[in-house]
Amino acid sequence: MSVDLIPLSQLPSRYGIARSNLYTRLKELKIESVKQGRKAFVTAASLQLLDGLHAHLEQGGTTSDFIKLQANNIVTIPNSSLESSNYFENPYSSEPTISLNPTALVGVIETVVKRLIPTSRSRLTYMRELEEAYQNQWLLSTSEVSDLLGLTKKTITNYGQEFSDAGFIFERVGVRKGGEIAWSIDKESNRLGAFSDSTEQVKAAFSEAFDP
């Protein structure tokens, strides 16, 4: 196998997305895989383009915006070899080589800066934003929920199908563009109210049935 070819099967775990989402990204970026026997590969240049898109999506961008920026030469992804990817296992060495490409490095720096620089936002700002999302029935991505609640994306996904926080209930309802889980927002008070109404109806039914 050429050193400049990366197995397609390794990419879903690289980006933490489903295989179907990977194929969507390949199609939108017009990347064609290279077939060798029964296996499919992408070139190092295609890998760096995929890395750039993934970093763009992680920062809240969209695929269409990334493609427009590429077309206008606003975002430049330099020629790369396999060694410039986020993780590369050299087939001629027993030790893995780890490095950050420029696009991914920008995302890392922005994340660190956000955590180091104190913000003036109110401690209750996130509650207002959650209320706005609830009122408008917006579906939030895992990244957005993570940012609002101050939790890691891994923590949120480990909660499973549903979890509650700050009086709100978050439930998985599908997948957002880019492969992230979509979460709907409800209020705990709504469900408690529905349970209370149901209990009162049951009591009323029993009362009417057994009242002499």
C-alpha positions in Angstrom: 0.0 0.0 0.0 1.3 3.5 -0.8 2.3 5.6 2.2 0.0 8.4 0.8 -3.1 6.3 1.0 -5.2 6.1 4.2 -7.8 3.3 4.7 -11.4 4.6 4.5 -12.4 2.3 7.3 -10.3 4.2 9.8 -11.9 7.6 9.2 -15.3 7.2 11.1 -13.4 6.6 14.4 -10.9 9.4 13.5 -13.8 11.9 13.5 -16.2 10.2 15.9 -19.0 9.9 13.3 -21.0 7.2 11.7 -19.9 5.6 8.4 -22.9 7.1 6.6 -21.9 10.6 7.7 -18.4 10.0 6.4 -19.8 9.1 3.0 -21.9 12.3 3.1 -18.8 14.4 3.7 -17.0 12.6 0.9 -19.8 13.3 -1.5 -20.2 16.9 -0.5 -16.4 17.5 -0.9 -16.5 15.5 -4.2 -13.8 13.2 -2.9 -13.5 9.9 -4.7 -11.9 7.0 -2.8 -9.1 4.9 -4.3 -9.8 1.2 -4.7 -7.1 -1.4 -4.2 -8.6 -4.9 -4.3 -11.6 -5.0 -2.0 -10.4 -2.0 0.2 -11.0 1.7 -0.3 -8.5 4.5 0.6 -8.3 8.3 0.4 -5.2 10.3 -0.5 -3.3 12.4 2.0 -4.5 15.6 0.3 -8.1 14.4 0.6 -7.5 13.5 4.3 -6.3 17.0 5.0 -9.4 18.4 3.3 -11.6 16.2 5.5 -9.6 17.3 8.6 -10.2 20.9 7.6 -14.0 20.3 7.2 -14.1 18.5 10.6 -12.3 21.3 12.4 -14.7 23.8 10.7 -17.8 21.8 11.8 -16.4 21.4 15.4 -16.2 25.3 15.6 -19.9 25.6 14.7 -19.6 26.0 10.9 -21.4 24.3 8.2 -20.3 22.2 5.2 -21.7 24.6 2.7 -19.8 27.5 4.3 -16.6 25.5 4.2 -17.0 24.7 0.6 -17.7 28.4 -0.2 -14.6 29.4 1.7 -12.6 26.8 -0.3 -14.0 28.1 -3.6 -13.0 31.7 -2.7 -9.6 30.6 -1.5 -10.3 32.0 1.9 -9.4 28.8 3.6 -6.2 27.2 2.4 -5.2 23.7 3.1 -1.6 23.1 2.1 -0.3 20.0 0.4 0.3 17.3 3.0 1.7 13.9 3.5 0.2 11.2 5.7 2.6 12.3 8.5 0.8 15.6 8.8 -2.5 14.1 9.9 -3.7 14.1 13.5 -2.7 10.5 14.0 -0.4 8.5 11.8 1.0 5.1 12.4 4.1 4.7 10.3 4.1 1.3 8.6 7.9 1.2 8.8 8.1 1.9 12.5 6.6 0.2 15.6 6.0 3.6 17.3 3.1 5.9 16.3 3.8 9.5 15.3 1.4 12.1 16.6 1.2 15.6 15.1 -1.3 18.4 14.6 -2.0 19.9 11.2 -2.4 23.7 11.0 -6.2 23.6 10.7 -6.7 21.3 13.7 -4.2 23.4 15.7 -6.3 26.5 15.2 -9.3 24.7 16.7 -7.3 23.6 19.7 -5.9 27.1 20.3 -9.4 28.6 20.2 -10.7 26.0 22.7 -7.8 26.8 25.1 -8.3 30.5 24.8 -12.0 30.3 25.5 -11.3 28.4 28.7 -8.5 30.8 29.9 -10.2 34.1 29.2 -12.9 34.9 31.8 -16.2 36.0 30.3 -18.6 38.7 31.6 -21.8 36.7 30.9 -24.2 36.2 33.7 -24.3 32.9 35.5 -27.9 32.6 34.5 -27.4 33.4 30.8 -27.3 29.8 29.9 -30.7 29.4 31.6 -32.2 32.1 29.4 -30.7 30.5 26.3 -32.1 27.1 27.2 -35.5 28.8 27.8 -35.3 30.4 24.3 -34.4 27.1 22.7 -37.3 25.4 24.5 -39.8 28.1 23.5 -38.7 27.9 19.9 -38.5 24.1 19.9 -34.9 24.2 18.6 -32.9 21.0 18.3 -29.5 21.5 19.8 -26.3 19.6 18.8 -24.2 17.9 21.4 -21.6 20.7 21.1 -24.2 23.3 21.8 -25.6 21.5 24.8 -22.0 21.0 26.0 -21.3 24.7 25.7 -24.5 25.7 27.6 -24.2 23.2 30.4 -20.4 23.4 30.8 -20.1 19.6 30.3 -17.9 17.7 27.9 -19.5 16.1 24.8 -18.4 12.7 26.0 -20.3 13.2 29.3 -23.4 14.2 27.5 -23.4 11.3 25.0 -22.7 8.9 27.9 -26.0 9.9 29.5 -27.8 7.8 26.9 -31.2 8.5 25.4 -32.3 11.1 27.9 -31.1 13.2 30.8 -32.2 16.2 32.9 -30.3 19.3 34.1 -31.3 22.7 35.5 -35.0 21.8 35.3 -34.8 20.9 31.6 -35.0 17.5 30.0 -32.8 16.7 27.0 -33.8 13.8 24.7 -32.0 12.3 21.6 -34.2 12.8 18.6 -31.9 12.3 15.6 -28.7 13.6 14.1 -27.8 17.1 13.1 -25.9 17.9 9.8 -22.3 17.1 10.4 -23.0 13.9 12.3 -23.7 15.3 15.8 -26.6 14.0 17.9 -29.6 16.3 18.0 -31.3 17.0 21.3 -34.8 18.2 22.0 -35.6 20.3 25.1 -38.6 19.9 27.4 -39.2 21.0 31.0 -39.5 18.7 34.0 -42.4 20.8 35.2 -44.4 19.8 32.1 -44.0 16.1 32.7 -44.7 16.5 36.5 -47.9 18.4 35.5 -49.0 15.8 33.1 -48.4 13.1 35.7 -50.4 15.1 38.3 -53.3 15.5 35.9 -53.3 11.8 35.1 -53.3 11.0 38.9 -56.3 13.3 39.5 -58.2 11.7 36.6 -57.6 8.2 38.1 -58.8 9.4 41.5 -61.9 10.9 40.0 -62.7 7.7 38.1 -62.4 5.6 41.3 -64.4 8.1 43.3 -67.3 8.0 40.8 -67.2 4.2 40.6 -67.3 3.5 44.3 -69.2 6.5 45.7 -72.6 5.1 47.0 
